[in-house]
Amino acid sequence: MFDIGFWELMIIAIMGLVVLGPERLPTAIRTVRTWINSIKRFSNSVQSELKEELRIHELHSNLKKAEEKGLKDLSPELEESLNSLKSAAQEATRPYEQKSAENDKKSEVSNDK
């Protein structure tokens, strides 16, 4: 990331020791490390969100192409995207189907009373 060598790090450490002193230097190092870790987590989350958005956009464009062809004689790429969308839709509706089945059972039990 940064092109910092060993001697540059040594100069930074000595300057930190002189400026902050030996009492506050470990606390400062921990604080900087915490900031760097939070920045890394943030950048990783942004990167994963962007990848997911690009994947969704690609699936959406493939779905449009498949609809234009009439869902017949699709290329393997379009067929794979269509199957991926179908499985994602099934996974998204599965929790709601389970809840509705539980609600139906509860209503049947209350009607039997």
C-alpha positions as CSV (number, residue, x, y, z in Angstrom):
1,M,0.0,0.0,0.0
2,F,2.6,2.5,1.1
3,D,6.2,2.3,-0.1
4,I,7.7,2.6,3.4
5,G,10.9,0.7,4.2
6,F,12.4,-0.4,7.5
7,W,14.4,2.8,8.1
8,E,11.4,5.0,7.4
9,L,9.4,3.0,10.0
10,M,12.3,3.4,12.5
11,I,12.4,7.2,12.0
12,I,8.6,7.3,12.6
13,A,8.9,5.2,15.7
14,I,11.7,7.3,17.1
15,M,9.8,10.5,16.4
16,G,6.7,9.0,18.0
17,L,8.7,8.1,21.1
18,V,10.2,11.6,21.3
19,V,6.9,13.4,20.7
20,L,4.5,11.2,22.7
21,G,6.9,9.7,25.3
22,P,7.0,6.1,26.4
23,E,3.8,6.4,28.5
24,R,1.5,7.5,25.7
25,L,3.1,5.7,22.7
26,P,1.4,2.3,23.3
27,T,-2.0,3.9,23.6
28,A,-1.4,5.9,20.4
29,I,-0.3,2.8,18.5
30,R,-3.5,0.9,19.7
31,T,-5.6,3.9,18.6
32,V,-4.0,4.1,15.1
33,R,-4.4,0.3,14.8
34,T,-8.1,0.5,15.7
35,W,-8.6,3.3,13.1
36,I,-6.8,1.2,10.4
37,N,-8.9,-1.9,11.2
38,S,-12.1,0.1,11.0
39,I,-11.1,1.6,7.7
40,K,-10.3,-1.9,6.4
41,R,-13.6,-3.3,7.6
42,F,-15.4,-0.3,5.9
43,S,-13.6,-0.7,2.6
44,N,-14.3,-4.5,2.6
45,S,-18.0,-3.9,3.2
46,V,-18.1,-1.3,0.5
47,Q,-16.3,-3.7,-1.9
48,S,-18.6,-6.6,-1.1
49,E,-21.7,-4.4,-1.6
50,L,-20.4,-3.2,-4.9
51,K,-19.7,-6.7,-6.1
52,E,-23.2,-7.7,-5.1
53,E,-24.7,-4.8,-6.9
54,L,-22.7,-5.6,-10.0
55,R,-23.8,-9.2,-9.9
56,I,-27.5,-8.1,-9.5
57,H,-27.1,-5.7,-12.4
58,E,-25.6,-8.5,-14.6
59,L,-28.4,-10.9,-13.6
60,H,-31.0,-8.2,-14.4
61,S,-29.5,-7.5,-17.8
62,N,-29.3,-11.3,-18.5
63,L,-33.0,-11.6,-17.5
64,K,-34.0,-8.9,-19.9
65,K,-32.1,-10.7,-22.7
66,A,-33.8,-13.9,-21.8
67,E,-37.2,-12.2,-21.8
68,E,-36.5,-10.7,-25.2
69,K,-35.7,-14.2,-26.6
70,G,-38.9,-15.5,-25.1
71,L,-37.2,-17.8,-22.6
72,K,-36.4,-20.2,-25.5
73,D,-33.1,-21.2,-27.0
74,L,-31.1,-19.4,-24.3
75,S,-27.3,-19.3,-24.1
76,P,-25.8,-21.2,-21.2
77,E,-24.9,-17.9,-19.5
78,L,-28.5,-16.6,-19.7
79,E,-29.9,-19.9,-18.6
80,E,-27.6,-20.0,-15.6
81,S,-28.6,-16.4,-14.6
82,L,-32.3,-17.3,-15.0
83,N,-31.8,-20.4,-12.7
84,S,-29.9,-18.3,-10.2
85,L,-32.7,-15.8,-10.1
86,K,-35.3,-18.5,-9.7
87,S,-33.4,-20.1,-6.8
88,A,-32.9,-16.7,-5.1
89,A,-36.6,-16.0,-5.4
90,Q,-37.4,-19.4,-3.9
91,E,-35.0,-18.7,-1.0
92,A,-36.6,-15.3,-0.4
93,T,-40.1,-16.6,-0.3
94,R,-39.3,-19.7,1.8
95,P,-39.4,-17.9,5.3
96,Y,-42.7,-16.4,4.4
97,E,-44.1,-19.7,3.3
98,Q,-43.1,-21.2,6.6
99,K,-44.7,-18.4,8.6
100,S,-47.9,-18.6,6.6
101,A,-48.0,-22.4,7.2
102,E,-47.5,-21.8,10.9
103,N,-50.3,-19.1,10.9
104,D,-52.6,-21.5,9.0
105,K,-52.0,-24.2,11.7
106,K,-52.6,-21.7,14.5
107,S,-55.9,-20.6,12.8
108,E,-57.0,-24.2,12.4
109,V,-56.3,-24.9,16.1
110,S,-58.2,-21.8,17.1
111,N,-61.1,-22.7,14.8
112,D,-61.3,-26.2,16.3
113,K,-61.8,-24.8,19.8
